[in-house]
Amino acid sequence: MPRPFAARHRLISAMSLALALYASEALADWREALPGANLIGEADFRWYGFEVYQARLWSTVSKPSLDTPFALELDYRRRISKQDLVETSLEEMQRVNGTVLDAGRLQAWGAQMERAFVDVQPGTRITGVYRPGQGCRFYVNGRLSHEITDALFARRFFSIWLDPRTRHPELRQRLLGLDTSNAKRSTP
């Protein structure tokens, strides 16, 4: 028969290990995928006067581009359904790049975003880590949500914000740290 002290010690050890694993999982976030990243720029995005999100661009280089790794963090200020996020992203990916994607690719990319995104509420934070030539990872409220290993998808997705043909060039300027004015707002 096991001694009560030994059984209690094993239980405490098991609980400590479980807590340590949980804590490391809970603390793991996009910063592990992009160590040493610094804030490059930030901007508040508004649509017809309504605050939608605050965007922040993080990178290990001072002049990030679609050829360098970076993290784009969106801190949402309003409710938006996952489906709206997916549909809007697909529309903008096609608009910015000036091409209509075939139905199969749109469906595949939509399914990937469905896995990565959530219905957002005020305070929900989605961070995308861009990995040139490899794809991207999405984190929701600091936890890895989904990894997409499609380099073309990743480039087109992040083009929504960083390509010169973006719908909101002033937001792009602020994210890239090119606009030094005090205003942080983007409106259509």
TORMI-403310 format. One record per residue (C-alpha): residue in one letter; x, y, z negated; residue number from 1. Coordinates in Angstrom, 2 decimals. Layout:
REM residues N
<pt r="A" east="X" north="Y" up="Z" k="NUM"/>
...
REM end
This chain:
REM residues 188
<pt r="M" east="0.00" north="0.00" up="0.00" k="1"/>
<pt r="P" east="1.48" north="3.38" up="1.00" k="2"/>
<pt r="R" east="2.37" north="5.73" up="-1.76" k="3"/>
<pt r="P" east="0.13" north="8.85" up="-1.94" k="4"/>
<pt r="F" east="3.14" north="11.20" up="-1.66" k="5"/>
<pt r="A" east="4.40" north="9.54" up="1.53" k="6"/>
<pt r="A" east="0.95" north="9.62" up="3.14" k="7"/>
<pt r="R" east="0.48" north="13.28" up="2.22" k="8"/>
<pt r="H" east="3.96" north="14.12" up="3.55" k="9"/>
<pt r="R" east="3.17" north="12.44" up="6.92" k="10"/>
<pt r="L" east="-0.13" north="14.32" up="7.11" k="11"/>
<pt r="I" east="1.56" north="17.65" up="6.38" k="12"/>
<pt r="S" east="4.29" north="16.88" up="8.95" k="13"/>
<pt r="A" east="1.69" north="15.99" up="11.60" k="14"/>
<pt r="M" east="-0.30" north="19.15" up="10.85" k="15"/>
<pt r="S" east="2.87" north="21.27" up="11.01" k="16"/>
<pt r="L" east="3.81" north="19.79" up="14.38" k="17"/>
<pt r="A" east="0.29" north="20.36" up="15.74" k="18"/>
<pt r="L" east="0.33" north="23.97" up="14.49" k="19"/>
<pt r="A" east="3.76" north="24.58" up="16.05" k="20"/>
<pt r="L" east="2.61" north="23.19" up="19.40" k="21"/>
<pt r="Y" east="-0.57" north="25.27" up="19.28" k="22"/>
<pt r="A" east="1.35" north="28.42" up="18.35" k="23"/>
<pt r="S" east="3.86" north="27.96" up="21.18" k="24"/>
<pt r="E" east="0.98" north="27.36" up="23.64" k="25"/>
<pt r="A" east="-0.92" north="30.39" up="22.33" k="26"/>
<pt r="L" east="2.14" north="32.63" up="22.60" k="27"/>
<pt r="A" east="3.13" north="31.38" up="26.06" k="28"/>
<pt r="D" east="2.12" north="33.96" up="28.62" k="29"/>
<pt r="W" east="3.22" north="35.50" up="31.89" k="30"/>
<pt r="R" east="6.35" north="37.00" up="30.32" k="31"/>
<pt r="E" east="7.91" north="33.53" up="30.25" k="32"/>
<pt r="A" east="7.48" north="33.38" up="34.03" k="33"/>
<pt r="L" east="9.12" north="36.81" up="34.47" k="34"/>
<pt r="P" east="11.62" north="37.28" up="31.62" k="35"/>
<pt r="G" east="13.05" north="40.76" up="31.19" k="36"/>
<pt r="A" east="10.24" north="42.48" up="33.09" k="37"/>
<pt r="N" east="9.76" north="46.19" up="32.48" k="38"/>
<pt r="L" east="6.72" north="48.37" up="33.07" k="39"/>
<pt r="I" east="7.09" north="50.05" up="36.46" k="40"/>
<pt r="G" east="3.79" north="51.94" up="36.64" k="41"/>
<pt r="E" east="0.19" north="52.01" up="35.51" k="42"/>
<pt r="A" east="-3.08" north="53.54" up="36.62" k="43"/>
<pt r="D" east="-6.73" north="53.59" up="35.67" k="44"/>
<pt r="F" east="-8.99" north="52.43" up="38.48" k="45"/>
<pt r="R" east="-12.45" north="53.98" up="38.76" k="46"/>
<pt r="W" east="-15.14" north="53.24" up="41.32" k="47"/>
<pt r="Y" east="-17.68" north="56.02" up="41.85" k="48"/>
<pt r="G" east="-16.85" north="57.41" up="38.43" k="49"/>
<pt r="F" east="-17.12" north="54.10" up="36.57" k="50"/>
<pt r="E" east="-13.99" north="52.84" up="34.87" k="51"/>
<pt r="V" east="-13.26" north="49.34" up="36.25" k="52"/>
<pt r="Y" east="-9.79" north="48.42" up="34.95" k="53"/>
<pt r="Q" east="-6.39" north="49.65" up="33.91" k="54"/>
<pt r="A" east="-3.65" north="48.23" up="36.12" k="55"/>
<pt r="R" east="-0.01" north="47.77" up="35.13" k="56"/>
<pt r="L" east="2.86" north="46.58" up="37.31" k="57"/>
<pt r="W" east="5.78" north="44.79" up="35.64" k="58"/>
<pt r="S" east="9.05" north="43.79" up="37.29" k="59"/>
<pt r="T" east="12.71" north="43.05" up="36.67" k="60"/>
<pt r="V" east="13.69" north="45.43" up="39.48" k="61"/>
<pt r="S" east="13.09" north="49.17" up="39.56" k="62"/>
<pt r="K" east="11.54" north="49.15" up="43.04" k="63"/>
<pt r="P" east="9.31" north="46.07" up="43.33" k="64"/>
<pt r="S" east="7.86" north="45.03" up="46.67" k="65"/>
<pt r="L" east="6.15" north="42.05" up="48.23" k="66"/>
<pt r="D" east="9.66" north="40.58" up="48.57" k="67"/>
<pt r="T" east="10.41" north="40.61" up="44.83" k="68"/>
<pt r="P" east="8.77" north="38.88" up="41.85" k="69"/>
<pt r="F" east="6.43" north="40.97" up="39.70" k="70"/>
<pt r="A" east="3.39" north="40.78" up="37.45" k="71"/>
<pt r="L" east="0.21" north="42.74" up="38.07" k="72"/>
<pt r="E" east="-1.92" north="43.06" up="34.95" k="73"/>
<pt r="L" east="-5.56" north="44.14" up="35.16" k="74"/>
<pt r="D" east="-7.26" north="45.03" up="31.87" k="75"/>
<pt r="Y" east="-10.98" north="45.15" up="32.69" k="76"/>
<pt r="R" east="-13.31" north="47.83" up="31.30" k="77"/>
<pt r="R" east="-16.62" north="46.43" up="32.62" k="78"/>
<pt r="R" east="-18.43" north="43.19" up="33.30" k="79"/>
<pt r="I" east="-17.77" north="41.63" up="36.69" k="80"/>
<pt r="S" east="-18.71" north="38.11" up="37.71" k="81"/>
<pt r="K" east="-16.06" north="35.67" up="38.84" k="82"/>
<pt r="Q" east="-17.93" north="35.31" up="42.12" k="83"/>
<pt r="D" east="-17.77" north="39.07" up="42.75" k="84"/>
<pt r="L" east="-14.02" north="39.04" up="42.02" k="85"/>
<pt r="V" east="-13.49" north="36.19" up="44.48" k="86"/>
<pt r="E" east="-15.65" north="37.67" up="47.27" k="87"/>
<pt r="T" east="-14.15" north="41.15" up="46.94" k="88"/>
<pt r="S" east="-10.62" north="39.71" up="46.93" k="89"/>
<pt r="L" east="-11.25" north="37.68" up="50.09" k="90"/>
<pt r="E" east="-12.74" north="40.70" up="51.87" k="91"/>
<pt r="E" east="-9.81" north="42.93" up="50.91" k="92"/>
<pt r="M" east="-7.21" north="40.29" up="51.81" k="93"/>
<pt r="Q" east="-8.63" north="40.25" up="55.34" k="94"/>
<pt r="R" east="-9.10" north="44.02" up="55.58" k="95"/>
<pt r="V" east="-5.59" north="44.94" up="54.40" k="96"/>
<pt r="N" east="-3.94" north="42.45" up="56.71" k="97"/>
<pt r="G" east="-6.20" north="43.28" up="59.65" k="98"/>
<pt r="T" east="-7.04" north="39.66" up="60.44" k="99"/>
<pt r="V" east="-10.10" north="37.49" up="60.10" k="100"/>
<pt r="L" east="-9.22" north="34.24" up="58.40" k="101"/>
<pt r="D" east="-10.74" north="30.96" up="59.52" k="102"/>
<pt r="A" east="-13.61" north="29.59" up="57.45" k="103"/>
<pt r="G" east="-11.57" north="26.65" up="56.14" k="104"/>
<pt r="R" east="-8.80" north="28.86" up="54.79" k="105"/>
<pt r="L" east="-11.30" north="31.30" up="53.25" k="106"/>
<pt r="Q" east="-13.08" north="28.42" up="51.55" k="107"/>
<pt r="A" east="-9.80" north="26.95" up="50.24" k="108"/>
<pt r="W" east="-8.57" north="30.31" up="48.95" k="109"/>
<pt r="G" east="-11.96" north="31.05" up="47.40" k="110"/>
<pt r="A" east="-11.86" north="27.70" up="45.58" k="111"/>
<pt r="Q" east="-8.39" north="28.48" up="44.25" k="112"/>
<pt r="M" east="-9.53" north="31.85" up="42.91" k="113"/>
<pt r="E" east="-12.63" north="30.23" up="41.38" k="114"/>
<pt r="R" east="-10.24" north="28.07" up="39.34" k="115"/>
<pt r="A" east="-8.02" north="31.02" up="38.40" k="116"/>
<pt r="F" east="-10.58" north="33.70" up="37.50" k="117"/>
<pt r="V" east="-13.32" north="34.06" up="34.88" k="118"/>
<pt r="D" east="-16.39" north="36.25" up="34.49" k="119"/>
<pt r="V" east="-14.74" north="39.33" up="33.02" k="120"/>
<pt r="Q" east="-16.01" north="41.42" up="30.13" k="121"/>
<pt r="P" east="-14.60" north="44.69" up="28.79" k="122"/>
<pt r="G" east="-11.23" north="43.75" up="27.34" k="123"/>
<pt r="T" east="-10.60" north="40.71" up="29.55" k="124"/>
<pt r="R" east="-7.06" north="40.78" up="30.92" k="125"/>
<pt r="I" east="-6.05" north="38.92" up="34.08" k="126"/>
<pt r="T" east="-2.37" north="38.96" up="35.01" k="127"/>
<pt r="G" east="-1.07" north="37.65" up="38.30" k="128"/>
<pt r="V" east="2.60" north="36.75" up="38.59" k="129"/>
<pt r="Y" east="3.81" north="36.98" up="42.18" k="130"/>
<pt r="R" east="6.54" north="34.54" up="43.20" k="131"/>
<pt r="P" east="7.69" north="35.37" up="46.75" k="132"/>
<pt r="G" east="7.88" north="32.37" up="49.01" k="133"/>
<pt r="Q" east="6.34" north="30.12" up="46.33" k="134"/>
<pt r="G" east="2.90" north="31.41" up="45.38" k="135"/>
<pt r="C" east="1.55" north="32.89" up="42.18" k="136"/>
<pt r="R" east="0.28" north="32.17" up="38.71" k="137"/>
<pt r="F" east="-2.76" north="33.68" up="37.02" k="138"/>
<pt r="Y" east="-3.06" north="34.24" up="33.29" k="139"/>
<pt r="V" east="-6.33" north="35.10" up="31.55" k="140"/>
<pt r="N" east="-5.92" north="36.87" up="28.21" k="141"/>
<pt r="G" east="-2.32" north="35.71" up="28.05" k="142"/>
<pt r="R" east="-2.86" north="32.02" up="28.82" k="143"/>
<pt r="L" east="-2.04" north="30.29" up="32.08" k="144"/>
<pt r="S" east="-5.27" north="29.80" up="33.98" k="145"/>
<pt r="H" east="-4.13" north="28.46" up="37.35" k="146"/>
<pt r="E" east="-1.11" north="28.25" up="39.63" k="147"/>
<pt r="I" east="-1.48" north="28.57" up="43.40" k="148"/>
<pt r="T" east="1.44" north="27.20" up="45.44" k="149"/>
<pt r="D" east="0.51" north="28.92" up="48.69" k="150"/>
<pt r="A" east="2.97" north="31.68" up="49.58" k="151"/>
<pt r="L" east="0.69" north="33.20" up="52.24" k="152"/>
<pt r="F" east="-2.23" north="33.39" up="49.81" k="153"/>
<pt r="A" east="-0.04" north="35.09" up="47.19" k="154"/>
<pt r="R" east="1.35" north="37.67" up="49.61" k="155"/>
<pt r="R" east="-2.09" north="38.53" up="50.96" k="156"/>
<pt r="F" east="-3.69" north="38.66" up="47.52" k="157"/>
<pt r="F" east="-1.15" north="41.10" up="46.06" k="158"/>
<pt r="S" east="-1.23" north="43.14" up="49.29" k="159"/>
<pt r="I" east="-4.63" north="44.35" up="48.06" k="160"/>
<pt r="W" east="-2.77" north="46.65" up="45.65" k="161"/>
<pt r="L" east="0.77" north="47.00" up="47.02" k="162"/>
<pt r="D" east="0.55" north="47.05" up="50.80" k="163"/>
<pt r="P" east="0.72" north="50.58" up="52.31" k="164"/>
<pt r="R" east="-2.66" north="49.80" up="53.96" k="165"/>
<pt r="T" east="-4.36" north="49.38" up="50.58" k="166"/>
<pt r="R" east="-7.77" north="50.98" up="50.17" k="167"/>
<pt r="H" east="-6.40" north="52.99" up="47.21" k="168"/>
<pt r="P" east="-2.97" north="54.42" up="48.12" k="169"/>
<pt r="E" east="-2.88" north="56.67" up="45.05" k="170"/>
<pt r="L" east="-3.26" north="53.61" up="42.79" k="171"/>
<pt r="R" east="-0.42" north="51.91" up="44.69" k="172"/>
<pt r="Q" east="1.79" north="55.00" up="44.25" k="173"/>
<pt r="R" east="1.23" north="55.04" up="40.50" k="174"/>
<pt r="L" east="1.77" north="51.30" up="40.11" k="175"/>
<pt r="L" east="5.06" north="51.52" up="41.99" k="176"/>
<pt r="G" east="6.13" north="54.46" up="39.83" k="177"/>
<pt r="L" east="6.23" north="56.76" up="42.86" k="178"/>
<pt r="D" east="3.70" north="59.26" up="41.53" k="179"/>
<pt r="T" east="4.98" north="61.22" up="38.57" k="180"/>
<pt r="S" east="1.84" north="63.32" up="38.03" k="181"/>
<pt r="N" east="0.05" north="62.99" up="34.71" k="182"/>
<pt r="A" east="-3.22" north="61.77" up="36.24" k="183"/>
<pt r="K" east="-3.71" north="58.00" up="36.14" k="184"/>
<pt r="R" east="-7.04" north="57.75" up="37.89" k="185"/>
<pt r="S" east="-7.95" north="56.20" up="41.22" k="186"/>
<pt r="T" east="-11.31" north="56.87" up="42.84" k="187"/>
<pt r="P" east="-12.71" north="55.97" up="46.24" k="188"/>
REM end
